[in-house]
Amino acid sequence: MKPARIALVSVAAARALDEDLAPLLDALRATGAEADVADWDDDAVDWSRYDLALLRSTWDYAERLPEFLAWAERAAARTRLLNPPDVLRWNTDKHYLAELERAGVAIVPSRFVEPGDAPDAALDAFLSTQAREFVVKPAVGAGSRDAQRYGREERTDATAHAARLLDAGRSVLLQPYLDRVDEHGETALIHFDGVFSHAIRKGPLLRRGDGPTAALFAAEQITPRVPDAEERALAQRALAAIAQRDAGTLLYARVDLIRDDDGAPRLLELELAEPSLFFAHAPGSAERFAQAILARTR
């Protein structure tokens, strides 16, 4: 039997930043598979030579989304791309949060503002419903780029931020800043083939007065975490809602949660495109993922 040929899909600017690449390459090669790192935007790559192409660190997609999704369709016509293009198209735009809320998943309260809407009126309507700090971010974005935390007294700056995004043709997402994240952080639950693998804690990313990061992603403080039963249950509800969209069981998924004022977990993001999987914080996780990948090539 020929060894499986697997491409780990990245982009040149992200390769040196992706701490998951090396352990996953080692884990795959230890099984006898042939594994390479390939850039999604490298026209010289022949995707048909691979049995499977696995998205890992295509972290510039938010600035190049139409180009990225067009590439995903072409690649999927030549090899098995995971996660598949329909999942990528859905998950790379945070409007999916509204769909999950309709499916009964507890999300961080979210209001979308669309190009053509008046940003000042939209922000006033949003602020009339809550009295806390809030976050302005693009609906298509990654790594906290173009996301910023504001107080109510910073309404003018927040409106300008939203207007800048809207003028660029980008939808805007407004969310309350849930204070418990400062103490508790985020919990990210990683699943392989629908089965919980491990979890980590992210420290708070958005600080008052800090502008949006200019890097591919904001610096993160990561430690291992054991999620509680409520967090595990909410993650499973989110994944079940995805399965109802005929997506089937996804090879990989990361569910990012934060706590509300009552201490209940709420979905912040569902990462199905190119999430960091934090192998360094969970011994054996790269090997488990490698086995799940190989099973998809058989």
MONORSUL-V927595 format. One record per residue. N is the residue number from 1. SS is DSSP state (alpha for helix, beta for strand, coil for the rest). PHI is phi in whole degrees, 0 to 359 (none if undefined). NEAR is the number of other C-alpha atoms within 12 Angstrom. Layout:
# MONORSUL-V927595
N_SS_PHI_NEAR / N_SS_PHI_NEAR
This chain:
# MONORSUL-V927595
1_coil_none_7 / 2_coil_290_11 / 3_coil_293_19 / 4_coil_294_28 / 5_beta_253_32 / 6_beta_231_38 / 7_beta_256_40 / 8_beta_264_39 / 9_beta_270_40 / 10_beta_225_35 / 11_coil_210_27 / 12_coil_306_20 / 13_coil_292_19 / 14_coil_256_28 / 15_alpha_306_24 / 16_alpha_288_16 / 17_alpha_264_22 / 18_coil_274_32 / 19_alpha_286_22 / 20_alpha_275_34 / 21_alpha_298_37 / 22_alpha_299_24 / 23_alpha_295_28 / 24_alpha_287_38 / 25_alpha_302_32 / 26_alpha_299_24 / 27_alpha_295_28 / 28_alpha_292_33 / 29_alpha_294_24 / 30_alpha_295_19 / 31_coil_274_25 / 32_coil_98_19 / 33_coil_287_28 / 34_beta_264_27 / 35_beta_233_33 / 36_beta_232_29 / 37_beta_261_35 / 38_beta_227_31 / 39_beta_274_32 / 40_coil_298_41 / 41_coil_261_28 / 42_coil_271_18 / 43_coil_294_12 / 44_coil_280_10 / 45_coil_286_22 / 46_coil_264_21 / 47_alpha_293_34 / 48_alpha_289_20 / 49_alpha_280_20 / 50_coil_256_31 / 51_coil_285_33 / 52_beta_204_37 / 53_beta_245_43 / 54_beta_249_48 / 55_beta_293_45 / 56_coil_236_42 / 57_coil_222_36 / 58_coil_275_43 / 59_coil_280_38 / 60_coil_260_33 / 61_alpha_299_37 / 62_alpha_297_31 / 63_alpha_275_24 / 64_alpha_223_19 / 65_alpha_300_27 / 66_alpha_302_19 / 67_alpha_296_18 / 68_alpha_295_30 / 69_alpha_292_30 / 70_alpha_295_20 / 71_alpha_299_30 / 72_alpha_302_34 / 73_alpha_297_25 / 74_alpha_295_24 / 75_alpha_296_35 / 76_alpha_293_28 / 77_coil_281_20 / 78_coil_246_19 / 79_coil_206_28 / 80_beta_273_30 / 81_beta_259_38 / 82_beta_227_37 / 83_coil_291_40 / 84_coil_285_34 / 85_alpha_303_30 / 86_alpha_294_25 / 87_alpha_292_33 / 88_alpha_298_37 / 89_alpha_299_27 / 90_alpha_288_28 / 91_alpha_275_37 / 92_coil_278_36 / 93_coil_236_34 / 94_coil_290_38 / 95_coil_301_30 / 96_alpha_301_33 / 97_alpha_299_34 / 98_alpha_296_26 / 99_alpha_294_23 / 100_alpha_294_34 / 101_alpha_298_26 / 102_alpha_296_14 / 103_coil_275_20 / 104_coil_94_20 / 105_coil_272_32 / 106_coil_286_32 / 107_beta_250_37 / 108_coil_295_33 / 109_coil_311_29 / 110_beta_223_35 / 111_beta_233_33 / 112_beta_259_33 / 113_beta_240_35 / 114_coil_255_26 / 115_coil_308_22 / 116_coil_101_19 / 117_coil_285_21 / 118_coil_277_23 / 119_alpha_296_33 / 120_alpha_292_22 / 121_alpha_292_18 / 122_alpha_295_28 / 123_alpha_291_37 / 124_alpha_299_21 / 125_alpha_296_17 / 126_alpha_294_30 / 127_alpha_291_29 / 128_coil_290_13 / 129_coil_258_18 / 130_coil_203_21 / 131_coil_242_18 / 132_coil_255_21 / 133_coil_294_27 / 134_beta_213_36 / 135_beta_236_45 / 136_beta_248_45 / 137_beta_211_42 / 138_beta_282_41 / 139_coil_290_40 / 140_coil_247_37 / 141_coil_189_35 / 142_coil_211_38 / 143_coil_63_34 / 144_coil_66_32 / 145_beta_292_31 / 146_coil_64_35 / 147_coil_254_37 / 148_beta_212_37 / 149_beta_262_36 / 150_beta_225_35 / 151_coil_263_24 / 152_alpha_302_24 / 153_alpha_289_16 / 154_alpha_260_22 / 155_alpha_304_26 / 156_alpha_298_18 / 157_alpha_294_23 / 158_alpha_294_37 / 159_alpha_296_35 / 160_alpha_296_21 / 161_alpha_299_33 / 162_alpha_298_40 / 163_alpha_296_32 / 164_alpha_299_22 / 165_alpha_293_31 / 166_alpha_296_29 / 167_alpha_296_21 / 168_coil_274_17 / 169_coil_80_19 / 170_coil_254_30 / 171_coil_290_32 / 172_beta_244_42 / 173_beta_245_42 / 174_beta_251_39 / 175_beta_219_35 / 176_beta_293_36 / 177_coil_274_36 / 178_coil_278_35 / 179_coil_300_24 / 180_alpha_296_23 / 181_alpha_295_30 / 182_alpha_295_20 / 183_alpha_265_19 / 184_alpha_267_25 / 185_coil_72_30 / 186_beta_260_38 / 187_beta_247_41 / 188_beta_249_43 / 189_beta_255_47 / 190_beta_258_45 / 191_beta_234_36 / 192_beta_242_32 / 193_coil_53_28 / 194_coil_79_29 / 195_beta_254_24 / 196_beta_299_27 / 197_beta_254_34 / 198_beta_195_35 / 199_beta_217_37 / 200_beta_225_32 / 201_beta_255_31 / 202_beta_257_30 / 203_coil_289_25 / 204_coil_300_26 / 205_coil_260_30 / 206_coil_261_35 / 207_coil_245_24 / 208_coil_303_21 / 209_coil_89_15 / 210_coil_278_17 / 211_coil_283_24 / 212_coil_300_30 / 213_beta_292_24 / 214_coil_264_16 / 215_coil_275_18 / 216_coil_298_28 / 217_coil_203_28 / 218_coil_287_26 / 219_coil_299_19 / 220_coil_238_20 / 221_coil_256_17 / 222_beta_244_24 / 223_beta_220_22 / 224_beta_295_25 / 225_coil_212_24 / 226_coil_260_21 / 227_coil_289_28 / 228_coil_272_20 / 229_alpha_296_13 / 230_alpha_296_21 / 231_alpha_294_32 / 232_alpha_299_32 / 233_alpha_292_23 / 234_alpha_294_34 / 235_alpha_300_41 / 236_alpha_293_30 / 237_alpha_297_26 / 238_alpha_296_40 / 239_alpha_292_41 / 240_alpha_295_24 / 241_alpha_295_27 / 242_alpha_294_33 / 243_alpha_300_20 / 244_alpha_291_15 / 245_alpha_273_19 / 246_alpha_65_14 / 247_alpha_278_23 / 248_coil_71_19 / 249_coil_277_27 / 250_coil_279_33 / 251_coil_299_39 / 252_beta_214_39 / 253_beta_202_43 / 254_beta_237_39 / 255_beta_248_46 / 256_beta_258_39 / 257_beta_236_42 / 258_beta_225_41 / 259_beta_266_32 / 260_coil_270_26 / 261_coil_298_18 / 262_coil_272_11 / 263_coil_87_18 / 264_coil_277_24 / 265_beta_287_34 / 266_beta_224_39 / 267_beta_286_43 / 268_beta_268_40 / 269_beta_210_43 / 270_beta_242_44 / 271_beta_258_40 / 272_coil_238_45 / 273_coil_259_44 / 274_coil_216_38 / 275_coil_283_37 / 276_coil_297_41 / 277_coil_246_40 / 278_coil_57_37 / 279_alpha_302_33 / 280_alpha_298_24 / 281_alpha_258_27 / 282_coil_211_25 / 283_coil_307_17 / 284_coil_89_19 / 285_alpha_290_27 / 286_alpha_297_35 / 287_alpha_293_27 / 288_alpha_297_30 / 289_alpha_293_38 / 290_alpha_301_37 / 291_alpha_294_26 / 292_alpha_295_29 / 293_alpha_297_38 / 294_alpha_300_31 / 295_alpha_299_20 / 296_alpha_282_27 / 297_coil_267_25 / 298_coil_269_15
